Amino acid sequence: MVEERLDATFHALADPTRRGMLARLARGETSIGELAEPYRMSFAGASKHVKVLEGAGLVARRKVGRNQLCRLKPQRLAEADAWLRQWETFWTVRLDRLEALIEAEKRGEA
């Protein structure tokens, strides 16, 4: 289940337009029309991007009159961050070991 959520999250984040939309939503709730403006795309095009973000659990949408307002749901980003941090730890440990070996070799200890 978590892997499926991560797949959806990383798929959504793979597109630069969607990453830009998320960055805009980090500043607060906004309409789909406002999300579309910087990209000069139609409402329908922006709505498709929002649908991917919504499907990944990154965005919630609600209707107010004729407007569809979107807000960021950061919980899934926290899951992705936790998954990435495990790899950061993995590589930090290995790179620290490599650095120690290189230093030991320089001192003639290896």
N, C-alpha and C positions, 0 to 999 in steps of 0.2 A: 504494500500500500504506500509506504513512504517513498519507495523507488518510483512508483507511478507519479506521485506528486512532484518529485524531483525532476523527472523527465518532462513533465508539463511546464514546470517552472523554468528549466533551462531552455526548453523550446521557445517559450515566450520571451525570454531574455536574449535569445539569439538574434533578434531583429533590432537594429538600431532605432527604428521609429518607436517601437514599443518601449525600449529602454528610455528614450526621451520622454515618452508619455508618462512613464513611472516617475521620472525625475520631476516632471511638472506636478504630478499628483502628490509628491512628497511635500509640496508647499501648501496643499489643501485641496478640498473638493472642487471640481470644475466640470463644465459641460463637455460633451463629446465634440461639439462645435469648436470650443476653445482648444481642445486637444489637437484638433485637425489643423488649426491656423498656421502654426510654424512650418507645417509640411505641405501646405497648399494642396491638400487633398479634400475630397468630398466627404460629406457626413457619412455616406455609406462606407467609404474606404476606412475612415477612422473608426467607425462602428465595428468593422471586421477585426481591426487590431484590438479594440477593447474587448471584443468577444473572446479572443485568444487569451488576453490577460485575465478576463473573468473566469474562463475555463480552467486556468492554472491556479485560481484562488488568489490572485494578486490584486484584483480590483473588484469592488462591489459597485453596482449601478442601481440608481433609483430614479423614478420618474417624478418630476415636479412640474405640473402643467404640461407644457409642450417640450420641456427640456429633459434630457437624460443626464443626470449628474453622476459623476464617478468619484470614488474615493479609494485611496490606497489601503490595502489590507496587508500589513507588513509581516504577518505570521509566517507566510510561506517563504518570504525572503530570509527570515530567521532560520528556517529549516535548511535552506540552501547555504547560508553562511556557516551553519554548524557542520554541514557536510564538507564544505571547502576547508574549514579550519582543521579537520582531521588530516587532510592532505598537507596542509601547511606544517603541522606538527611532524608528520611522517618525513617530509623533505628537510625540515630544519634539523632534525636528529641526524639524518644521513649526511647533510652538508657539514654539520659540526664535526662529525667523525672524519670526513674527508679532510677538512681543514686541519684537524689534529694530526692526521697521518702526514700531510704535506709539511706541517711545521716540524714534526719529528724527523722527517727525511732531511729537511734543511739543516737540522742540528746534528745529523749523522746518527740518529738513534734507530732508524729503521733498518 
